[in-house]
């Protein structure tokens, strides 16, 4: 493993150069958790996706990707599967064409969430200033944590492995922007430490898309101006970038190309909403598949209620999302007089939304959202209204 030293350079200003910001990213997280459960699959291409096994399994009880039929997507894959071109977000049918003999496993999100809490607790015991970025990645401020940077980062990696049996990759630099990039350099089980003086040799040769915030559209537009690498972006006239990309985004492109990022860690984040949705294996009709749709929506309400309870929030409004067979999407929101968090109240709000949408076509996706979130412990103005008596189903004859 090759590590550059973590001394500071003269690019950017001094406050940024004195910080030690780490980005910790779990390696192929969902797939790695499954390998703890099925160690016999280590070294094999494994894909996580779909919701259940839908075809005959092999002699060892595992489903091969080539037997899959449906519209599910890849959640993640082992590095052996990625070598075939399988990527997160790819349709499972397309993935099957690339890696037909890969093992397909359904996701187990309760386990993933539990282990996520475990690794974050292990890290917090060493470096308590954490910005939670999702189930498998965090930023850490190591500036005031005692210890030499390399040894400290290695301690974090060992703490994660000791608590979960899983590996992670860490990038340590003076800011969040560079650390996010650095954590990708030596995956899996990588450790990369960069100083600002490393930007010309380690950062500038990378494609612009390596910067978090430069997506496919921006990358394509930059390439149309013959700007393909971060170094070429750094050489671009700031006025040109502002003219082509707007004042705010153009100025931001110039700054990040030079590795400048003064953002502090956000150690407490208040979510604006919490949502749950599911894409069906086949299109479902509100009339002919009423029972199945009712079951699915009730399950979404239950899971959303669990999310709200676990995070300690009440919902001030509830939203419904429908995607039809032609991919058109419609949403409806219902404002609540009293904030709620229980399954019955969420179900009633969803039924109110359903009365305001056309249910004459097949559906491919359903989703619900809890918005206008309020901290449960801070809500003292009045008691929640009692839940109404449950009705037999969400998709009733009166809805059609």
N, C-alpha and C positions, 0 to 999 in steps of 0.2 A: 504494500500500500504506500503510495507516494503522497506525502503531505507537504504543502508549502507552509512556511512559518506564518505566524499570526501577528507579525509586527505591522505597524501602521505606516501609511504612506502619505503623500501630499496631494492626493486627489480628493476633492471634497473639503469640508470644513472640519475643524478640530473636534467639536462635540460628537460627530458621527464616528470619528476615528477612535475615540476612547471607549466606545461601547463594544460589548461582546454579546451578539444576538445569535441564538441557535435556532435552526429549524430542524425538528425531529419528525421524520416521516417513516411510518411503519412499512415494511417491505411486503408488497402484494398482500395486503392485510387480510382480507377475507379468505383468500386462498391459503395463506399461512396458518390461519386459525383452523381451517379444515384439515390441514396436514397434521396438526396436533391430534386430531380425532382419528385420522386415517394415515398413520405414519408409513404404511406400506405404499402409499402413493407418492412418496418423495422421489424426485427425479423424473416424474412423469408429467406430461402436459395435462393440467387440470383447469377446468373452466367453472366459475361460479355464475349461476344465472337461472332464470326461471323460478317457479314457485314449488314445483313438485316433479317427481319422476313421472314421465309420460310414456315410457316405452320399456320394452324388456331389457333387463340388465344382463351383464355378462356373467360368467361362472363365479366371479368373486362378488357379485351383487352390485356392481357399479354400472351406471348407464354411460354408453359411449355417445359422444356428441353427434355422430352420424345418424343415430336413431331418433334425434329430436325433430319434432314437427310443431311449429307454432311461431309466435311473433315475439318471444321473449328476447331480452338483450343480455349481453355479457356485463356482469357487475365487476368482475375482476378475473384475472387468470394468473397462473404460475408463470415464472419466467420461461419455463420450457414451452408453454403454450404460446407465450408472446413471441418466441423465436419463429413461430409459423405465421406471424402477422396478426394474431388475435389481440384485440384491444378492448378496453372498457368502453361501453356504449355501443359496441358493434352488435348487430342482430345475430342471434344464435344460429340462424340458418346460414348466414354468411360465414360465421366462425366455423361451422361444420364443414364447409367447403374447403377451408384452409387447414383445419386440423381434425379430420373425421374421427380419428381414433382417440382423441382427447377424452378424458373423463369429465362428465357433466355432473355437478353437484348443485342442489338447491341451496339458497342462502338461509342462514340461521342468524337473523339479525339480533335476537335477544342475546345470544352468546357473544356476538361481535361487540355489542354495547357493554356487556359485563366485562369483557377482557379490556375494552377501551378504558373503562374506569379504573381497572387494575393498573394498567401501565402508566396512566397519568398520575395516579396516587404515588407510584414508585418514583417517578420523576420529581414530583412536587416535594418529596422528602429531601431532595438534594438541592433543587432550584425552584423555590416556591412561586416566582414571578412567571406565570404562564399565560399565554393567550391561546385559548382553545379554538382551533380552526376546523374541527370536525372529528369524526370518529377515529381517524387514524393519523392525524397530524397536529402538531402544536409548535408554537414559538416559545422560546425561553430567553429571559434576560439573565445572562451570566455575569454581567458587569461587576456586581458586588459579591458574587459567590467566590469564596476563597478557592485557590487552586490554579495551577497552570492549565491553560486552555485545553491542550490535547489530553492531559490526564483527566480533566473534569468531564470532557465529552465522552471519554472512554468509560468513566464511572456511570454516566447516564445510560450508555448502551448496555453495560453489564446489569444495571438495575432493571432495565426493561426485560432483558433476557431472563434474569433471575425470577422476576415476578410472573412472567407469562410464557417463557420458553420460546419467545419470538425475537427475531432480529429487527433492527431499525437502521436507518441511515440518517446521519446528522451532518449538517453544514453549519459552520460557525464563521461569521464575518462581522463587520461593523454595523450591518443593518439587515432588516427583514428581506428586502429585495434580493440582495446577494446571497443570503443564507438559503432562501428558497431555491435558487439556482444551484448552489453548491451541494445541497442535499441530494441532488440527482446525479452527481458526478460519478460516484463509485458504487451505485446500487448493484446488488443488495449488500447489506451489512457494511455500508460505507461510512467513512469519516473524512471530511474535507474541511480544512481550515484555510481561509483566504484573508489576506489583507488588501487594502485599497491599491497597493502597488501591483497586485496580481491582475487587476482589471484588464490591462492591455493584452496579456498573454493567455488568460484563462476565460475571460468573459467576452471580449470583443470578437473572437472568432466564431462564437455561437450564432445560430440563426436568431432573428428578432423574436420569433415565437417562443424562445426560451424564457422570455420575460413574462411573468405573470401579469396579465392585463393587456397583452398584445395577442388578440385572437386571430382566427383564420381570415376574417375580412380585413382587419388592419394589416396583417402580414401580406395579403395579396395586394393591397393598395401600395404598401411600401415597396414591394417587389416591382410593381409597375413603374416606380421611380428609380429602379436599379438599386434599391436599398435592401439587401438580403441579410446582412449580418449586423450584430449589435455595434461592431466597430464602424461599419458604414453609416449606421444611424447616428453614432456619436460625431461623425464628420459632417453630417448634414447641417445646413444653415438653419439655425433656430427659427428665423423668420419664414423660411420655406415650409418648415413643419407646421408652424402656426397657420400659415396661409392655406395649407392643404388639409389639415386635420382639426382646425379650430384652435382658439386661444388656449383653452384649458388642456385638452389632450395633446396638442402640439408641444406646449411647454413641458408637459409631463414626459413625453417621449424623449425630449432632449435631456432632461434630468436623469431619467433612469438609464439611458444609454451610457451615461458617465458614472453609473453606480451610486447615485445620490438618492438617499431615502432617509428622511428624518422621522418617519412615523414611529411613535412609541408603541409599546405593547398595550393592547386593550385587554386588561385582565378580567373585566366583567362586561359581558355583552348582553344587552336586553334584546331578545328576538322580537321582531315585529309580528311574526305569525309562526304557526306550526301547522304543517300539513301532512296528509297521508293520501296517496293515490295508488292506483293499480291499473296496469294494462292487461286486458284479457287475452287468453290464448286464442279465443275465437270471438268474433263479433256477437254481441248479445242483444236481443230485442226486448224492449221494456215490457211487451205483452207476453210473448211466448216464453221468455226466460225470466219471468217476474220473480219466481222464488229464488233463483240463483243470484239475481241482482240484489234482491232484498238481503240475502245472506252476506253478500260482499259488502254492501253499504253498512250493514250493522257491524260487521267486523272492522271496517274502517273507523266507525264511530267509537268502538271499544278501544281500538289501538290509539286513536287520538286522545281519548279520555285518559288512557294510561300515560301518554306523553305529557299531558297537562298536569296530571297529578305528580308525576315524577319530577317535573321541572318547577312545580309550585305556581302555576298560572291559572287564571280564569279567562275565558273568552268573552269579549264584548260583542263580537259578531262571528257568524259562521258562514263560510262560503262553500259553494258547490261548483265543481268543474266537470263538464261532460265533453268527451271527444267522440264525434260520430265516425261512422265507417268511411266517410270521405275525407277524414282528417280535420274537418272544421271543428272548432272548439268554442264552447260557450260557457260563461261563468255567471253565477248569481250569488249575491250576498244578502244576508238577513241580519239586521241590527237587533240586538237583544236589549230588552229593558233592564234585565238583571244579568250580570256576567255569570257564566256557568262553566262547569268542567266535567259534569257527569255524562255518562253514555246516553241516558234517556233524553236529557235536554239537548244534546248535540243531535240526536236522532230527530227530535221534533223540529229543530231548526232546519235540518236537511230536507225534511218533508215539505216545509214551507217553501224552500227554494225550488223543490221539484215541481211545485204547482205553477211555477213561472217559466218553465222551459218546455219546448216541444219534445214529446216522447213518442214520436211516430217513426223513428228510424233506428237502425241498429247502432249500438255503442261499442267503442273499442277501449275506452278508458273512463274511469270514474275517479274523482278525487274530492276530498273535503279539506277545509282549511279553518283553523281557529285564528281569528284576527283581533285587533284592538286588545292585546293582552294586558292583563292587570295582575300584579303580584297578589297571590291569594292572601298572604299574611297582612298585606297593606289595605285590603278591602274591608272597611269597617262601616260603611255608610248604611247598609241594610243587608239583611240575610237573603240568600238566594231563594227564589221562588221554588216551592216544592215541585218535583217532577210530575208531569201528567201521566195518566194511565197509559201503559204501552198499548199500541195498536198492532194488529197482526202482521203488517208488513209495510215497507216504505213504498214500493211500487204497487199501489192499489188501483182498483178499477177506476176510481174517481180521478186518478192522475192521468189517465190515458185519453 
